[in-house]
Amino acid sequence: MNFIKKIFENKTDDSVHDQFVRFSIGDYYPRAVLQVKSGATTKFKSGFEFGNDFIKFITENVKGDIEVSGKIFAKKDFDSALVKDKVKKKGFYVGTIKQTISTSNFSKFYKEIEQAYLLLNIKGKDFSLKIKQAPHNPRGKYKEDFCKFDIKGDLAKVATKEFLFDVESSFKQAIVKHRFLIDNVEVPKEFEKDLAMARLMARRIGKVIRELAIDDKESSKEAKFKA
């Protein structure tokens, strides 16, 4: 389940918390932008926030071998036989991966490192995922094409249901944008004197406004969250 769906189903967890670590009190828009065009190949285009969720979707729904290449940026050190040329750079442990691997083995790898930024290109039967190879700069211009995910066949139907969970009718094009309104930040007492840990462990409180444009029909909905 992707992090936006978790918020709207009131199922926030650590993966949702990780999405908000970079935010303080404020109004953030647009965020978690998702554009979907249906056809013989369903084309997903999104901001950086959905990168790990696209990869998680692959681990849960694809069988057989896949081609994986790209970079991993982790705040904590990690070890994996799949990752080469690991270096520490600007606060990140950065590793490179280029493998043809079974999805079952890749799923195990993902579970070990899912809190990192996985900037990976993945190709398999009926799908191709491309993610930009440098982390998103939160102070820079928001990139609505950070991830591109092309999918065919039944897998496209499953992906559409997952990421457009509240769209019931068929469509040609869907555009979804989110506004993050953060009203308060709660820091656990044990981390109040440690600024770095306070930032990582604090819970952001606010709401997400989800704006949908499905062909020529527009709507919006909102959900409160603490993550």
Helices and strands as residue ranges (DSSP letters): H 3-8, H 14-20, E 26-37, E 41-46, G 48-50, H 51-61, E 65-74, E 83-89, E 92-102, H 103-113, E 117-124, E 127-131, E 147-152, H 153-163, E 173-186, G 189-191, H 195-201, E 203-214, E 217-226
